[in-house]
Amino acid sequence: MSPSIQGTPDYDPRDLLKLYIYGYFYQIRSSRKLARECKCNVEVMWLLGKLYPDFRTISDYRKDNKGSITKVFKEFNKFYMGLKLFSKSYISIDGSKFKAVNVKDNNFTLNKLDDRIRRLDEHISLYMEELDAFDRKEERKLSKDELQHKLEVCKERKERYEEYRNTLEESDEKQISLTDPDARLMKSNEGFCVGYNVQRAVDADSNMIAGFQITNNPTGHGQITSVAIEVKNDYDVEILEITADKGYECPEDHTEALASGIIPNVIQRDGCCREFVEFEYLASEITDEQKSSKKPVDLKACLQAGVIPDAYKGILTDAEKTEIRRRMILTSDSDILRMNPDEMRKKALEGFFVRDAERNQVLPTRRNSSTEIRQA
């Protein structure tokens, strides 16, 4: 933080960081409440040397220094790693939902927008009928000007909702939030909230948070590799073992994790104690040095060649090399367009990938064969 040209010098960033850490320990999140603590809390007066930053200064500090505050967390962990409080071998990953500053009414999905637009069309039709029949002698609860005003409000709101819908249709997003654009509607223990799903990695021995990642994905599906790699780099280890609940079950994510030196232990939804992971087969000669190596590039080369690396002995078993054949029929084929769902299903069982764009229906290919490595 550089001093401003006019006015008093800026506050020392270390003092504002102290204030935020104090607020963290005592669950004081609001910038206004932190500013108040500076004037009435003796502990904070001592901590900051009787400095009294206003709420905007405190808020701007957090907004402008997010990256630096994250680095403080990492430095804190490095200090305790030096004291050997982290096991550096086993972590547990789970998520927690945090509410955003965005109410549900300011969060929209395509279905919600379609419903709102449909209801507005009904209101607009009703008001138009009222205006057309206004000259009749029956008493009206609303005047003509009031009806006209309500009609304009409905039209304006409809235009706004249609703009939101166009934005969603043009993007890959499924939701749009007005106040906090990155927040998403997701299920929590208290029902549904608009917020974030914070992924936390906890060390097995110390129970301290080894890493975290803020996402707007409502579930932990596919989050293991991205969270674990960051912790693995911070730990500076070659192999890291993790555990997670069944919400993290994602074969593609587990494949990527194994290729990166991460061993995922994820509870299976069907209760099975074995998992099948697949790698694209690339024929190559694997040397003894590669097989004994723990580097991600060598681990991936071994797995793609159908060879179990020494680092995964006892964890991966029964490597099999088999061929996968896929056949595809495009929806431009008139025969496919004339198929009913039962006929499409029958075609898919023959090994075809069948997709009907108009009915938005996809039937996956039946595998003629597979490439699998079983994880014990």
C-alpha positions in Angstrom: 0.0 0.0 0.0 1.6 3.3 -1.1 1.0 6.6 0.7 -1.7 8.8 -0.8 -0.7 12.2 -2.4 -3.1 14.1 -0.1 -4.2 13.7 3.4 -2.7 11.6 6.2 -0.4 8.6 5.4 -2.0 5.2 4.8 -2.4 2.8 7.6 0.4 0.2 7.9 -0.9 -3.0 6.1 0.3 -5.1 9.1 -2.0 -3.2 11.4 -5.0 -3.9 9.2 -4.0 -7.6 8.9 -3.9 -7.8 12.7 -7.4 -6.4 12.8 -8.7 -9.0 10.3 -7.0 -11.9 12.1 -8.5 -10.7 15.4 -11.9 -10.5 13.7 -11.4 -14.1 12.4 -10.8 -15.5 15.9 -13.8 -13.7 17.4 -16.1 -14.2 14.4 -16.4 -10.5 13.5 -16.8 -10.3 9.7 -18.4 -6.9 9.1 -16.1 -4.0 8.2 -18.4 -1.7 10.2 -18.2 -3.9 13.3 -14.5 -4.1 13.0 -14.3 -0.3 12.8 -16.5 -0.1 15.9 -14.2 -2.5 17.8 -11.3 -0.2 17.2 -13.0 2.5 19.3 -14.6 0.5 22.1 -12.6 -2.7 22.5 -9.5 -2.3 24.7 -7.9 -5.4 23.2 -8.1 -4.0 19.7 -6.9 -0.6 20.9 -3.8 -2.2 22.3 -3.4 -4.4 19.2 -3.5 -1.4 16.7 -1.9 1.2 18.9 -5.1 3.2 19.2 -5.5 3.5 15.4 -9.1 4.1 14.3 -9.5 3.1 10.6 -13.0 3.6 9.2 -15.1 0.8 7.7 -14.3 1.8 4.1 -10.6 1.6 4.7 -11.0 -1.8 6.3 -13.2 -3.0 3.4 -10.9 -1.7 0.7 -7.9 -3.4 2.4 -9.7 -6.8 2.1 -10.8 -6.1 -1.5 -7.4 -4.9 -2.7 -5.3 -7.5 -0.9 -7.0 -10.9 -1.4 -3.9 -12.5 -2.9 -1.7 -11.2 -0.1 -4.1 -12.5 2.6 -4.0 -15.9 1.0 -0.2 -15.8 1.0 -0.3 -15.1 4.8 -2.3 -18.3 5.2 0.4 -20.3 3.3 3.2 -18.7 5.3 1.4 -19.6 8.5 1.3 -23.2 7.3 5.0 -23.2 6.3 5.9 -22.0 9.8 4.0 -25.0 11.3 5.5 -27.3 8.8 8.9 -26.2 10.1 7.7 -27.4 13.5 6.7 -30.7 11.9 3.1 -30.5 12.9 1.9 -31.6 9.5 2.0 -35.3 8.5 2.6 -34.4 4.8 1.3 -37.8 3.8 -2.5 -38.0 4.3 -5.3 -35.4 4.0 -9.0 -35.3 4.1 -11.1 -33.2 1.7 -14.6 -31.9 2.3 -16.6 -28.8 1.4 -18.6 -26.2 3.3 -21.2 -23.8 2.0 -20.8 -20.1 2.6 -23.5 -17.6 1.9 -22.8 -14.7 -0.5 -24.2 -11.2 -0.4 -26.9 -12.2 -2.9 -30.5 -13.0 -2.0 -32.4 -15.8 -3.8 -34.6 -13.3 -5.6 -31.5 -12.0 -7.4 -30.4 -15.4 -8.6 -31.9 -16.8 -11.8 -31.9 -20.0 -13.8 -33.4 -20.6 -17.2 -36.4 -22.3 -15.7 -37.0 -19.6 -13.2 -36.7 -16.9 -15.9 -39.1 -18.8 -18.2 -41.6 -19.0 -15.3 -41.2 -15.3 -14.5 -41.7 -14.3 -18.1 -44.7 -16.5 -18.5 -46.4 -14.9 -15.4 -45.5 -11.4 -16.7 -47.1 -12.2 -20.0 -50.3 -13.2 -18.1 -50.2 -10.0 -16.1 -49.7 -7.9 -19.3 -52.6 -9.6 -21.0 -54.8 -9.0 -18.0 -53.9 -5.3 -17.8 -54.4 -4.9 -21.5 -57.9 -6.3 -21.2 -58.6 -4.0 -18.2 -57.5 -1.0 -20.3 -59.6 -2.1 -23.3 -62.7 -2.4 -21.1 -62.0 0.7 -19.0 -64.6 2.8 -20.7 -67.3 0.5 -19.4 -69.5 1.7 -16.5 -68.4 -1.0 -14.1 -66.4 0.2 -11.1 -62.7 -0.4 -11.3 -60.3 -0.9 -8.4 -57.5 0.9 -10.3 -57.6 4.0 -12.3 -56.5 4.1 -15.9 -53.2 5.8 -15.1 -52.5 3.1 -12.4 -53.2 0.3 -14.9 -51.0 2.0 -17.5 -48.2 2.3 -14.9 -48.5 -1.4 -13.9 -48.4 -2.4 -17.5 -45.2 -0.4 -18.2 -43.6 -1.9 -15.1 -44.5 -5.5 -16.3 -43.1 -4.8 -19.8 -39.9 -3.3 -18.4 -39.4 -6.3 -16.0 -40.1 -8.7 -18.9 -37.4 -7.0 -21.0 -34.9 -7.3 -18.2 -35.7 -11.0 -17.6 -35.4 -11.7 -21.4 -32.0 -10.0 -21.3 -30.9 -12.3 -18.4 -32.2 -15.3 -20.4 -30.2 -14.3 -23.5 -27.1 -13.9 -21.4 -27.5 -17.4 -20.0 -28.3 -19.0 -23.4 -25.2 -17.4 -24.9 -22.9 -18.6 -22.1 -22.2 -22.0 -20.6 -23.5 -20.9 -17.3 -26.7 -22.4 -15.7 -27.3 -19.6 -13.3 -26.9 -15.8 -13.1 -26.6 -13.8 -9.9 -27.0 -10.0 -9.9 -25.3 -8.8 -6.7 -22.5 -11.4 -6.5 -22.0 -12.6 -10.1 -19.8 -15.6 -9.1 -22.2 -16.9 -6.5 -24.6 -19.9 -7.3 -27.7 -21.3 -5.7 -26.8 -24.5 -3.9 -28.2 -26.8 -1.2 -26.9 -26.5 2.3 -27.8 -27.9 5.8 -30.2 -25.0 6.2 -32.0 -25.5 2.9 -30.9 -23.6 -0.2 -28.7 -20.5 -0.3 -26.8 -18.4 -2.8 -23.2 -18.7 -2.1 -19.9 -20.7 -2.5 -18.7 -24.2 -1.9 -15.3 -23.9 -0.1 -13.2 -27.0 -0.5 -10.9 -27.6 2.5 -8.1 -30.1 2.8 -7.4 -31.1 6.5 -4.1 -32.7 7.6 -4.7 -36.1 9.2 -2.4 -35.7 12.2 -2.8 -32.1 13.3 -6.4 -31.5 12.0 -5.2 -28.2 10.7 -6.4 -26.8 7.3 -3.6 -27.6 4.8 -5.3 -25.9 1.9 -8.6 -24.5 0.5 -10.2 -23.6 -2.7 -13.3 -21.4 -3.3 -15.7 -22.7 -6.0 -19.2 -22.1 -7.1 -19.8 -25.8 -7.9 -22.6 -27.0 -5.7 -21.0 -30.4 -5.2 -17.4 -31.7 -4.7 -17.7 -33.6 -8.0 -14.4 -33.3 -9.8 -12.6 -31.2 -7.2 -10.1 -33.6 -5.8 -7.2 -33.0 -8.2 -7.3 -29.2 -8.1 -7.4 -29.0 -4.3 -4.9 -31.8 -3.7 -2.3 -30.6 -6.2 -2.0 -27.3 -4.4 -1.5 -29.0 -1.0 1.0 -31.5 -2.6 3.1 -28.5 -3.9 2.9 -26.8 -0.5 4.0 -30.0 1.3 6.7 -30.5 -1.3 6.1 -34.3 -1.5 6.0 -36.6 -4.4 3.0 -38.8 -3.4 0.0 -37.6 -1.4 -2.9 -39.8 -0.3 -6.3 -38.3 0.3 -9.7 -39.4 1.5 -13.2 -38.0 0.6 -16.8 -38.9 0.8 -19.0 -40.3 -2.1 -19.8 -36.7 -3.3 -16.3 -36.6 -4.8 -16.8 -39.7 -6.9 -15.6 -38.9 -10.4 -13.6 -41.4 -12.5 -12.1 -38.7 -14.8 -10.9 -36.7 -11.7 -9.4 -39.8 -10.1 -7.6 -40.6 -13.3 -6.1 -37.2 -13.4 -5.2 -37.4 -9.7 -3.3 -40.7 -10.1 -1.4 -39.2 -13.0 -0.4 -36.3 -10.8 0.9 -38.4 -7.8 -2.3 -38.2 -5.8 -3.9 -41.4 -4.4 -7.7 -40.8 -4.1 -9.6 -42.9 -1.5 -13.2 -42.1 -2.3 -16.2 -43.9 -0.9 -18.2 -45.5 -3.7 -21.9 -44.8 -4.1 -22.7 -48.5 -4.6 -20.7 -49.5 -1.5 -18.1 -51.3 -3.6 -14.6 -51.4 -2.1 -13.0 -51.4 -5.6 -12.9 -48.7 -8.3 -12.1 -48.9 -12.0 -10.0 -46.1 -13.6 -9.2 -45.8 -17.3 -6.3 -44.3 -19.1 -5.8 -43.8 -22.8 -3.4 -46.4 -24.0 -0.1 -45.2 -25.5 2.3 -48.0 -26.4 5.8 -47.3 -25.1 8.7 -49.0 -23.5 8.9 -48.2 -19.8 12.3 -48.3 -18.2 13.0 -49.4 -14.7 13.9 -45.8 -13.8 10.5 -44.6 -15.0 8.7 -47.4 -13.1 10.5 -46.5 -9.9 10.1 -42.8 -10.4 7.5 -40.7 -8.5 7.5 -37.8 -10.9 4.1 -37.0 -12.4 5.4 -37.3 -16.0 6.7 -40.8 -15.3 3.7 -41.9 -13.4 1.4 -40.8 -16.3 3.7 -42.5 -18.8 3.5 -45.8 -16.9 -0.2 -45.7 -16.4 -0.9 -45.0 -20.1 1.4 -47.8 -21.1 -0.6 -50.2 -18.8 2.3 -50.6 -16.3 1.6 -50.1 -12.6 4.3 -47.8 -11.1 6.2 -48.9 -8.0 4.6 -46.0 -6.1 1.1 -47.5 -6.7 2.0 -51.2 -5.9 -0.7 -52.6 -3.6 -3.0 -49.7 -4.5 -3.6 -50.4 -8.2 -4.0 -54.0 -9.4 -5.0 -56.0 -12.5 -3.9 -53.7 -15.3 -5.6 -54.7 -18.5 -5.0 -53.5 -22.1 -8.2 -53.7 -24.1 -9.6 -51.8 -27.1 -12.5 -49.4 -27.1 -14.5 -49.0 -30.3 -17.0 -46.3 -30.7 -19.4 -45.7 -33.6 -21.3 -42.6 -34.1 -24.4 -41.6 -36.1 -25.2 -38.0 -36.7 -28.7 -36.5 -36.2 -28.6 -35.5 -39.9 -29.4 -39.1 -40.7 -33.1 -39.2 -41.5 -33.5 -42.7 -40.0 -32.3 -41.4 -36.6 -34.7 -38.5 -36.7 -37.6 -40.8 -37.2 -36.7 -43.1 -34.3 -38.8 -43.2 -31.2 -37.0 -43.5 -27.8 -37.2 -47.3 -27.7 -35.6 -47.6 -31.2 -32.9 -45.2 -30.1 -32.2 -47.2 -27.0 -31.9 -50.4 -29.1 -29.5 -48.7 -31.5 -27.4 -47.5 -28.6 -27.1 -51.1 -27.3 -25.6 -52.1 -30.6 -22.7 -49.8 -29.9 -23.8 -46.5 -31.5 -23.7 -43.1 -29.9 -27.2 -41.7 -30.6 -28.1 -38.1 -30.0 -31.4 -36.4 -31.0 -30.8 -32.6 -30.7 -34.4 -31.7 -31.2 -35.6 -33.9 -28.3 -32.4 -33.2 -26.3 -31.8 -36.9 -25.7 -28.5 -38.7 -25.6 -28.0 -42.5 -25.4 -24.4 -43.5 -24.7 -22.4 -46.0 -26.5 -22.3 -49.6 -25.2 -18.6 -50.4 -24.7 -17.5 -53.4 -26.8 -14.3 -53.5 -24.6 -12.6 -51.4 -22.1 -9.2 -50.3 -20.7 -9.2 -50.6 -17.0 -6.9 -50.6 -14.0 -8.6 -51.7 -10.8 -7.9 -49.8 -7.6 -8.0 -52.0 -4.5 
